[in-house]
Amino acid sequence: MPVRSASNPVILTYHSIDDSGSVISTSPRDFRRQMRSLAESGRPVVGLSEVAGTPGGVAITFDDGFRNLLDVALPVLRQYSFPATVFVVSRFAGGTNRWWQPVAGIPELPLMTWGEIREVLAGGIAVGAHSRSHPDLTRLSAGEAETELAGSKADLEQAIGRPVRALAYPYGLRSAALVELARRHFSVACSTELRGIRPGGDPLDLPRIDTCYLKNPIWFRNLQTPAGTAYVFVRRLLRELRSLPVEDNCKSS
C-alpha cells in the first residue's frame, strides 16, 4: 500500500552492498527489500539533479564506487527502472577503499575499475565526483582542496567522456568556503547532514540520509511520513550531541 509522504524530498546514501555487517554495508537482501519498498510506496524516485524540485521525491546515491554496485545493486535498480548516482574517488579506481589507513570495523573492499564505471554508466547510473583521494577537505589549504575537486572532475570526464556535474564531499564534511569552491565546478553537491531537503536549499549543500539509520524496515518504509521525519530528527540530534561520526552513531540504529 502506498505510504503517505511528507512533502520534503530526500536523498539516500549507500556505500557498499555486502554481507559483512559493517556500518558502511547494506546486505543484498536488505537492499532488494528497500528497493521493492520504494517501488510499492509510489514515491517518485528521480535523478539527483531533479530531486530538490520533486515533492516527496527520492534520489539514490552510492559513495566511493564499490564493485558490488555493478555486481549486486545495478540489476536491482534496473529491475525497478530507478536512476541513481555513484560518487567515485578518481585516484583509487580499480583499487580498494583503503584511503589512508585501515579503519576498525570497516572492511577493505574492491572499487570499480574505469571499465566497470563505464559499464554502470551505460546501465543508467550517473557518475559524480568524490574527490581524488578521499581526504577531509576542511583540513586542506584552498589550493589543495581545488586540486582534489577540480582534479577529480577532470579525471572522471577524461575516463567516461561525459560532463561530471555532481559532487559528494568526502565524509560529508564541508565549510562555507568549500561550498563556494564546489560551486565553481559543479551544479549539485551533497553532504551527509541527516535530514530531508528544505525548500530553497542550496543545491551545492544538499543533505542526505545514510541508510545505516534505516535498517529497520519500519523506518525505511515510513521515512517521509511525520513519524519518519521525527525519527530522523532525533537521530540527527543524538549524533550532534554525541559528536559522533556516522560510523559510530549508526551502530545503535
SULVENDA-V733326 format. One record per residue. N is the residue number from 1. RES is the residue in one letter. SS is DSSP state (a for helix, b for strand, c for the rest). PSI is psi in whole degrees, -180 to 180 (NA if undefined). NEAR is the number of other C-alpha atoms within 10 Angstrom. Layout:
n=N res=RES ss=SS psi=PSI near=NEAR
n=N res=RES ss=SS psi=PSI near=NEAR
//
This chain:
n=1 res=M ss=c psi=132 near=7
n=2 res=P ss=c psi=142 near=12
n=3 res=V ss=c psi=131 near=16
n=4 res=R ss=c psi=122 near=14
n=5 res=S ss=c psi=148 near=20
n=6 res=A ss=c psi=165 near=18
n=7 res=S ss=c psi=-28 near=17
n=8 res=N ss=c psi=129 near=21
n=9 res=P ss=c psi=162 near=25
n=10 res=V ss=b psi=154 near=28
n=11 res=I ss=b psi=124 near=28
n=12 res=L ss=b psi=141 near=20
n=13 res=T ss=b psi=122 near=22
n=14 res=Y ss=b psi=160 near=21
n=15 res=H ss=c psi=-88 near=22
n=16 res=S ss=b psi=140 near=27
n=17 res=I ss=b psi=94 near=24
n=18 res=D ss=c psi=172 near=21
n=19 res=D ss=c psi=18 near=12
n=20 res=S ss=c psi=-23 near=14
n=21 res=G ss=c psi=8 near=13
n=22 res=S ss=c psi=168 near=18
n=23 res=V ss=c psi=-16 near=21
n=24 res=I ss=c psi=4 near=22
n=25 res=S ss=b psi=138 near=19
n=26 res=T ss=b psi=131 near=21
n=27 res=S ss=c psi=149 near=17
n=28 res=P ss=a psi=-38 near=17
n=29 res=R ss=a psi=-46 near=11
n=30 res=D ss=a psi=-38 near=16
n=31 res=F ss=a psi=-45 near=21
n=32 res=R ss=a psi=-42 near=17
n=33 res=R ss=a psi=-43 near=15
n=34 res=Q ss=a psi=-41 near=18
n=35 res=M ss=a psi=-37 near=18
n=36 res=R ss=a psi=-40 near=15
n=37 res=S ss=a psi=-42 near=19
n=38 res=L ss=a psi=-46 near=20
n=39 res=A ss=a psi=-41 near=16
n=40 res=E ss=a psi=-23 near=13
n=41 res=S ss=a psi=-24 near=16
n=42 res=G ss=c psi=2 near=15
n=43 res=R ss=c psi=140 near=19
n=44 res=P ss=c psi=120 near=17
n=45 res=V ss=b psi=116 near=24
n=46 res=V ss=c psi=171 near=18
n=47 res=G ss=c psi=162 near=21
n=48 res=L ss=a psi=-38 near=23
n=49 res=S ss=a psi=-17 near=15
n=50 res=E ss=a psi=-17 near=12
n=51 res=V ss=a psi=-38 near=21
n=52 res=A ss=c psi=-28 near=26
n=53 res=G ss=c psi=12 near=13
n=54 res=T ss=c psi=103 near=17
n=55 res=P ss=c psi=129 near=17
n=56 res=G ss=c psi=8 near=22
n=57 res=G ss=c psi=159 near=25
n=58 res=V ss=b psi=132 near=27
n=59 res=A ss=b psi=145 near=24
n=60 res=I ss=b psi=127 near=24
n=61 res=T ss=b psi=154 near=26
n=62 res=F ss=b psi=126 near=24
n=63 res=D ss=b psi=145 near=23
n=64 res=D ss=b psi=-34 near=26
n=65 res=G ss=c psi=42 near=30
n=66 res=F ss=b psi=147 near=27
n=67 res=R ss=c psi=-28 near=23
n=68 res=N ss=a psi=-11 near=18
n=69 res=L ss=a psi=-44 near=26
n=70 res=L ss=a psi=-46 near=19
n=71 res=D ss=a psi=-37 near=13
n=72 res=V ss=a psi=-50 near=17
n=73 res=A ss=a psi=-41 near=19
n=74 res=L ss=a psi=-45 near=19
n=75 res=P ss=a psi=-36 near=14
n=76 res=V ss=a psi=-44 near=18
n=77 res=L ss=a psi=-41 near=21
n=78 res=R ss=a psi=-32 near=13
n=79 res=Q ss=a psi=-39 near=10
n=80 res=Y ss=a psi=4 near=13
n=81 res=S ss=c psi=41 near=13
n=82 res=F ss=c psi=129 near=21
n=83 res=P ss=c psi=160 near=20
n=84 res=A ss=b psi=168 near=22
n=85 res=T ss=b psi=135 near=25
n=86 res=V ss=b psi=132 near=28
n=87 res=F ss=b psi=120 near=23
n=88 res=V ss=b psi=136 near=29
n=89 res=V ss=c psi=103 near=28
n=90 res=S ss=a psi=-37 near=26
n=91 res=R ss=a psi=-8 near=17
n=92 res=F ss=a psi=4 near=21
n=93 res=A ss=c psi=130 near=23
n=94 res=G ss=c psi=-2 near=18
n=95 res=G ss=c psi=-137 near=17
n=96 res=T ss=b psi=176 near=17
n=97 res=N ss=c psi=23 near=22
n=98 res=R ss=c psi=79 near=15
n=99 res=W ss=c psi=-52 near=15
n=100 res=W ss=c psi=-48 near=9
n=101 res=Q ss=c psi=158 near=7
n=102 res=P ss=c psi=146 near=11
n=103 res=V ss=c psi=127 near=11
n=104 res=A ss=c psi=131 near=8
n=105 res=G ss=c psi=-7 near=13
n=106 res=I ss=c psi=118 near=16
n=107 res=P ss=c psi=151 near=18
n=108 res=E ss=c psi=121 near=13
n=109 res=L ss=c psi=151 near=15
n=110 res=P ss=b psi=143 near=18
n=111 res=L ss=b psi=157 near=23
n=112 res=M ss=c psi=145 near=24
n=113 res=T ss=c psi=171 near=17
n=114 res=W ss=a psi=-38 near=14
n=115 res=G ss=a psi=-40 near=13
n=116 res=E ss=a psi=-35 near=18
n=117 res=I ss=a psi=-41 near=27
n=118 res=R ss=a psi=-30 near=17
n=119 res=E ss=a psi=-44 near=15
n=120 res=V ss=a psi=-32 near=20
n=121 res=L ss=a psi=-45 near=18
n=122 res=A ss=a psi=-24 near=10
n=123 res=G ss=c psi=4 near=15
n=124 res=G ss=c psi=8 near=16
n=125 res=I ss=b psi=125 near=25
n=126 res=A ss=b psi=151 near=21
n=127 res=V ss=b psi=129 near=27
n=128 res=G ss=b psi=171 near=30
n=129 res=A ss=b psi=147 near=32
n=130 res=H ss=c psi=30 near=29
n=131 res=S ss=c psi=175 near=30
n=132 res=R ss=c psi=-38 near=24
n=133 res=S ss=c psi=13 near=18
n=134 res=H ss=c psi=46 near=21
n=135 res=P ss=c psi=171 near=18
n=136 res=D ss=c psi=104 near=15
n=137 res=L ss=a psi=-26 near=22
n=138 res=T ss=a psi=-14 near=16
n=139 res=R ss=a psi=0 near=11
n=140 res=L ss=c psi=160 near=12
n=141 res=S ss=c psi=166 near=10
n=142 res=A ss=a psi=-41 near=14
n=143 res=G ss=a psi=-41 near=8
n=144 res=E ss=a psi=-42 near=11
n=145 res=A ss=a psi=-40 near=21
n=146 res=E ss=a psi=-44 near=19
n=147 res=T ss=a psi=-42 near=15
n=148 res=E ss=a psi=-43 near=23
n=149 res=L ss=a psi=-56 near=26
n=150 res=A ss=a psi=-36 near=18
n=151 res=G ss=a psi=-40 near=17
n=152 res=S ss=a psi=-44 near=24
n=153 res=K ss=a psi=-45 near=27
n=154 res=A ss=a psi=-43 near=16
n=155 res=D ss=a psi=-48 near=19
n=156 res=L ss=a psi=-46 near=24
n=157 res=E ss=a psi=-37 near=17
n=158 res=Q ss=a psi=-37 near=12
n=159 res=A ss=a psi=-37 near=14
n=160 res=I ss=a psi=-13 near=16
n=161 res=G ss=c psi=25 near=10
n=162 res=R ss=c psi=156 near=11
n=163 res=P ss=c psi=145 near=14
n=164 res=V ss=c psi=116 near=21
n=165 res=R ss=c psi=-6 near=18
n=166 res=A ss=b psi=148 near=25
n=167 res=L ss=b psi=145 near=29
n=168 res=A ss=b psi=124 near=31
n=169 res=Y ss=c psi=130 near=27
n=170 res=P ss=a psi=135 near=24
n=171 res=Y ss=a psi=8 near=16
n=172 res=G ss=a psi=8 near=19
n=173 res=L ss=c psi=131 near=17
n=174 res=R ss=c psi=166 near=20
n=175 res=S ss=c psi=172 near=11
n=176 res=A ss=a psi=-40 near=10
n=177 res=A ss=a psi=-39 near=11
n=178 res=L ss=a psi=-38 near=19
n=179 res=V ss=a psi=-42 near=19
n=180 res=E ss=a psi=-36 near=12
n=181 res=L ss=a psi=-45 near=17
n=182 res=A ss=a psi=-35 near=24
n=183 res=R ss=a psi=-26 near=17
n=184 res=R ss=c psi=-20 near=11
n=185 res=H ss=c psi=-19 near=16
n=186 res=F ss=c psi=161 near=21
n=187 res=S ss=c psi=-14 near=14
n=188 res=V ss=b psi=142 near=19
n=189 res=A ss=b psi=147 near=25
n=190 res=C ss=b psi=141 near=26
n=191 res=S ss=c psi=-160 near=21
n=192 res=T ss=c psi=26 near=22
n=193 res=E ss=c psi=130 near=17
n=194 res=L ss=c psi=85 near=22
n=195 res=R ss=c psi=173 near=21
n=196 res=G ss=c psi=177 near=25
n=197 res=I ss=c psi=127 near=25
n=198 res=R ss=c psi=150 near=14
n=199 res=P ss=c psi=137 near=12
n=200 res=G ss=c psi=12 near=8
n=201 res=G ss=c psi=157 near=11
n=202 res=D ss=c psi=122 near=15
n=203 res=P ss=c psi=-14 near=18
n=204 res=L ss=c psi=11 near=22
n=205 res=D ss=c psi=57 near=26
n=206 res=L ss=b psi=134 near=22
n=207 res=P ss=c psi=158 near=24
n=208 res=R ss=c psi=160 near=24
n=209 res=I ss=b psi=114 near=23
n=210 res=D ss=b psi=131 near=21
n=211 res=T ss=a psi=-6 near=23
n=212 res=C ss=a psi=-23 near=23
n=213 res=Y ss=a psi=-6 near=21
n=214 res=L ss=a psi=27 near=21
n=215 res=K ss=c psi=-28 near=16
n=216 res=N ss=c psi=122 near=12
n=217 res=P ss=a psi=-28 near=13
n=218 res=I ss=a psi=-44 near=10
n=219 res=W ss=a psi=-32 near=18
n=220 res=F ss=a psi=-45 near=17
n=221 res=R ss=a psi=-34 near=18
n=222 res=N ss=c psi=20 near=20
n=223 res=L ss=c psi=-43 near=22
n=224 res=Q ss=c psi=15 near=25
n=225 res=T ss=c psi=167 near=18
n=226 res=P ss=a psi=-40 near=13
n=227 res=A ss=a psi=-41 near=13
n=228 res=G ss=a psi=-39 near=19
n=229 res=T ss=a psi=-40 near=19
n=230 res=A ss=a psi=-40 near=14
n=231 res=Y ss=a psi=-47 near=17
n=232 res=V ss=a psi=-38 near=20
n=233 res=F ss=a psi=-45 near=15
n=234 res=V ss=a psi=-43 near=13
n=235 res=R ss=a psi=-41 near=19
n=236 res=R ss=a psi=-42 near=19
n=237 res=L ss=a psi=-44 near=13
n=238 res=L ss=a psi=-41 near=13
n=239 res=R ss=a psi=-42 near=17
n=240 res=E ss=a psi=-40 near=12
n=241 res=L ss=a psi=-37 near=9
n=242 res=R ss=a psi=-14 near=11
n=243 res=S ss=c psi=43 near=11
n=244 res=L ss=c psi=141 near=12
n=245 res=P ss=c psi=161 near=12
n=246 res=V ss=a psi=-33 near=20
n=247 res=E ss=a psi=-41 near=15
n=248 res=D ss=a psi=-41 near=14
n=249 res=N ss=a psi=-32 near=19
n=250 res=C ss=a psi=-18 near=20
n=251 res=K ss=a psi=-25 near=11
n=252 res=S ss=a psi=9 near=8
n=253 res=S ss=c psi=NA near=13
//
